[in-house]
Amino acid sequence: MINVADSFVGHVLNIYLARATDGEVLNTKVASGGAVTAILNYALDEGLIDGVVTAKRTNGLEGKAVVARSRKELLATVGNKWSIVPFASRIKTKIEENNLNQVAVVCLPCQAQFFGQMRDFPMLETDFGERIEYIISLFCMGTFAFETFINYLHMNHGIKGRDVRDIVLRGDVIEVHHPGGVLRLSIREIYRYLQVGCLVCTDYTGGWSDISAGVVETKPGWTILIARNKKADELIKNAKKRGYIEVRDGSPFIGDVITGAREKLARSQKNMMCLF
Ligand code: SF4
């Protein structure tokens, strides 16, 4: 296995290639392998956590923060997180409303940084970091400025926001799934519709997380999992032992992850020069 420090992807204790063994999870997460859903399902079944807080797409590209406490509820949250949900501001309410004390948070790298810093360096009485058991960050190249992207889709391609069924990143192409079929857009064409903050963001994998998860183009149907500490590593290994996931050595794919991280860093540096 691998032990990398201070690379473009932050600290890596171990890197794995994984996928769910549950056929239903695999079917709903065909592109990514469903390993994150399967691990969270294991953690819920074992009582390691009492809930998962994540984003769920509701209408077109809109989304909201939701709590999942069962396999069924977890499966209902699948989908790409292309719209920023007002996550951090609502998670505390969600945790308190649902009386949760040990949650896993599935989020984006910028959100992982917020939750990680609050958990590891609590400052305020209102912090709720002690209730966060695991932070799982998804690889991220950016999220759309909602209104401008919806406007672009409508004006240029006749697709209404409420009709967007899914958005999938495949290499340099973004697929917009809608009732009339699939619109394929070059990622360069739509960079201008990303949130401004995303254009200068340098974190691809979520260095503050316990586990980072994403896909690489060279291994579709599998999840790359980066375990950043022993607790996260044990969660992955135990989920494998209990048959929730199939796991292989992911170290041959660290180069693909670093390439994504380098591209994001280069984009940020270029945009920073334009802004200042
Ligand atoms: S690109 Fe950065 S700022 Fe934008 S959503 Fe992703 S992690 Fe957050």
Boltz pocket constraint, residues with backbone or C-beta under 6 A from the ligand:
constraints:
  - pocket:
      binder: B
      contacts: [[A, 108], [A, 109], [A, 110], [A, 111], [A, 140], [A, 141], [A, 142], [A, 143], [A, 195], [A, 197], [A, 198], [A, 199], [A, 201], [A, 202], [A, 203]]
      max_distance: 6.0
